[in-house]
Amino acid sequence: MLLSLAEWVQNLGFFSDLRGSAYEYPILLALHLSFISLFGAMIVVTDLRLLGWAFTDWPISDLVDRLRVPKRIGFVLAATCGFLLFCSKAEEYYYNAFFRVKISLFILVAVHAIVFRSGVYNRAKELDGAAPVPVRAKWAARLSLLLWTGILCAGRGIGYLPGTAGLHFN
């Protein structure tokens, strides 16, 4: 059923044209990677500050608050480009083990957000007064770095490494 849906989506006129384009697909891919880079940099800055490894002259709340909106915009732009790229090659991605890992890691990022948003990210002001940074905030940062690094690696695997390795999921 999922395979049939993937085939149907990628054969829609818009996505078929996108896949076969000489300029649009590469431009979309470049935009996707650019937005990931900007979004990723903001994630790294936030996480390094929570860990106390960098940007220690800045209050945690300043970094979290100032980067919140740009992070969201960067994520939405990267995700939109990624969705369009996926739809143009949905069947190929269906078989790609790296894509499956990436999606699984995105699910874990969502769990991470649910677990840590209220206790860490939405209470950044309280973290400013805490010395040292609470263990929960440091774990949030460590897991964030691990999950997003995994997503980046899996994403690059999709494009550059044979992802099927003889595996076909029906």
ROSETOR-54583 format. One record per residue (C-alpha): residue number from 1; residue in three letters; z, y, x. Coordinates in pm, whole numbers. Last residue first. Layout:
<rs>
{NUM 'ala' {Z Y X}}
...
</rs>
This chain:
<rs>
{170 'asn' {35 -454 675}}
{169 'phe' {166 -374 1020}}
{168 'his' {-59 -449 1311}}
{167 'leu' {90 -486 1656}}
{166 'gly' {-146 -569 1941}}
{165 'ala' {2 -303 2164}}
{164 'thr' {-59 -51 1884}}
{163 'gly' {41 260 2068}}
{162 'pro' {-212 274 2346}}
{161 'leu' {-79 568 2542}}
{160 'tyr' {-204 925 2549}}
{159 'gly' {-189 1083 2207}}
{158 'ile' {84 886 2035}}
{157 'gly' {281 855 2358}}
{156 'arg' {302 1234 2377}}
{155 'gly' {468 1233 2039}}
{154 'ala' {702 952 2139}}
{153 'cys' {811 1153 2442}}
{152 'leu' {863 1469 2238}}
{151 'ile' {1056 1283 1968}}
{150 'gly' {1275 1116 2231}}
{149 'thr' {1348 1451 2391}}
{148 'trp' {1439 1583 2045}}
{147 'leu' {1679 1295 1986}}
{146 'leu' {1849 1312 2326}}
{145 'leu' {1884 1689 2328}}
{144 'ser' {2025 1688 1976}}
{143 'leu' {2261 1404 2057}}
{142 'arg' {2401 1591 2355}}
{141 'ala' {2430 1917 2159}}
{140 'ala' {2610 1758 1862}}
{139 'trp' {2835 1572 2104}}
{138 'lys' {2925 1902 2271}}
{137 'ala' {3003 2056 1933}}
{136 'arg' {3229 1763 1839}}
{135 'val' {3408 1783 2176}}
{134 'pro' {3516 2139 2105}}
{133 'val' {3397 2412 2345}}
{132 'pro' {3676 2475 2594}}
{131 'ala' {3806 2721 2504}}
{130 'ala' {3756 2790 2137}}
{129 'gly' {3714 3155 2042}}
{128 'asp' {3335 3148 2044}}
{127 'leu' {3333 2813 1862}}
{126 'glu' {3472 2979 1548}}
{125 'lys' {3168 3209 1537}}
{124 'ala' {2940 2905 1563}}
{123 'arg' {3074 2765 1239}}
{122 'asn' {2741 2694 1064}}
{121 'tyr' {2613 2504 1367}}
{120 'val' {2926 2298 1430}}
{119 'gly' {3113 2155 1131}}
{118 'ser' {2868 2239 853}}
{117 'arg' {2550 2151 1039}}
{116 'phe' {2683 1854 1237}}
{115 'val' {2658 1548 1013}}
{114 'ile' {2371 1659 791}}
{113 'ala' {2172 1793 1085}}
{112 'his' {2226 1475 1285}}
{111 'val' {2114 1268 985}}
{110 'ala' {1795 1476 971}}
{109 'val' {1750 1427 1346}}
{108 'leu' {1793 1051 1289}}
{107 'ile' {1510 1059 1034}}
{106 'phe' {1299 1249 1286}}
{105 'leu' {1376 973 1537}}
{104 'ser' {1238 712 1298}}
{103 'ile' {924 922 1249}}
{102 'lys' {874 944 1626}}
{101 'val' {932 570 1671}}
{100 'arg' {672 495 1403}}
{99 'phe' {427 732 1570}}
{98 'phe' {486 556 1902}}
{97 'ala' {411 219 1740}}
{96 'asn' {67 340 1628}}
{95 'tyr' {-82 133 1344}}
{94 'tyr' {-24 391 1071}}
{93 'tyr' {-118 661 1319}}
{92 'glu' {-475 530 1335}}
{91 'glu' {-488 511 956}}
{90 'ala' {-355 865 917}}
{89 'lys' {-600 1029 1157}}
{88 'ser' {-679 1358 978}}
{87 'cys' {-355 1339 780}}
{86 'phe' {-150 1315 1098}}
{85 'leu' {-311 1622 1253}}
{84 'leu' {-250 1820 933}}
{83 'phe' {112 1705 924}}
{82 'gly' {158 1795 1290}}
{81 'cys' {21 2145 1232}}
{80 'thr' {261 2191 941}}
{79 'ala' {550 2042 1139}}
{78 'ala' {490 2275 1433}}
{77 'leu' {468 2579 1203}}
{76 'val' {777 2477 1003}}
{75 'phe' {974 2402 1320}}
{74 'gly' {880 2731 1482}}
{73 'ile' {977 2925 1169}}
{72 'arg' {1309 2742 1150}}
{71 'lys' {1379 2799 1517}}
{70 'pro' {1285 3168 1486}}
{69 'val' {1533 3199 1196}}
{68 'arg' {1827 3028 1370}}
{67 'leu' {1769 3170 1719}}
{66 'arg' {1968 3492 1679}}
{65 'asp' {2253 3324 1492}}
{64 'val' {2291 3029 1729}}
{63 'leu' {2262 3245 2040}}
{62 'asp' {2498 3514 1919}}
{61 'ser' {2744 3258 1776}}
{60 'ile' {2770 3081 2110}}
{59 'pro' {2875 3403 2281}}
{58 'trp' {2649 3487 2574}}
{57 'asp' {2775 3490 2933}}
{56 'thr' {2772 3110 2927}}
{55 'phe' {2393 3104 2903}}
{54 'ala' {2383 2765 3074}}
{53 'trp' {2578 2438 3114}}
{52 'gly' {2853 2511 2861}}
{51 'leu' {2745 2214 2647}}
{50 'leu' {2705 2441 2344}}
{49 'arg' {2502 2681 2560}}
{48 'leu' {2274 2401 2682}}
{47 'asp' {2223 2292 2322}}
{46 'thr' {2123 2635 2196}}
{45 'val' {1887 2703 2486}}
{44 'val' {1734 2355 2454}}
{43 'ile' {1672 2397 2082}}
{42 'met' {1514 2737 2141}}
{41 'ala' {1286 2594 2408}}
{40 'gly' {1188 2311 2176}}
{39 'phe' {1076 2551 1903}}
{38 'leu' {859 2745 2148}}
{37 'ser' {716 2432 2305}}
{36 'ile' {665 2260 1971}}
{35 'phe' {481 2569 1846}}
{34 'ser' {251 2556 2148}}
{33 'leu' {191 2181 2110}}
{32 'his' {96 2217 1744}}
{31 'leu' {-121 2520 1822}}
{30 'ala' {-308 2320 2088}}
{29 'leu' {-356 2032 1843}}
{28 'leu' {-487 2272 1578}}
{27 'ile' {-729 2422 1831}}
{26 'pro' {-846 2075 1933}}
{25 'tyr' {-900 1978 1565}}
{24 'glu' {-1076 2302 1471}}
{23 'tyr' {-1321 2316 1760}}
{22 'ala' {-1557 2017 1768}}
{21 'ser' {-1473 1899 1421}}
{20 'gly' {-1478 1533 1328}}
{19 'arg' {-1109 1497 1249}}
{18 'leu' {-1102 1827 1060}}
{17 'asp' {-1406 1731 852}}
{16 'ser' {-1245 1400 758}}
{15 'phe' {-922 1582 679}}
{14 'phe' {-1092 1831 447}}
{13 'gly' {-1316 1573 282}}
{12 'leu' {-1043 1323 201}}
{11 'asn' {-1098 1016 417}}
{10 'gln' {-770 1060 608}}
{9 'val' {-573 1058 287}}
{8 'trp' {-740 748 139}}
{7 'glu' {-700 545 456}}
{6 'ala' {-332 638 484}}
{5 'leu' {-275 555 116}}
{4 'ser' {-440 216 160}}
{3 'leu' {-225 152 468}}
{2 'leu' {88 248 278}}
{1 'met' {0 0 0}}
</rs>
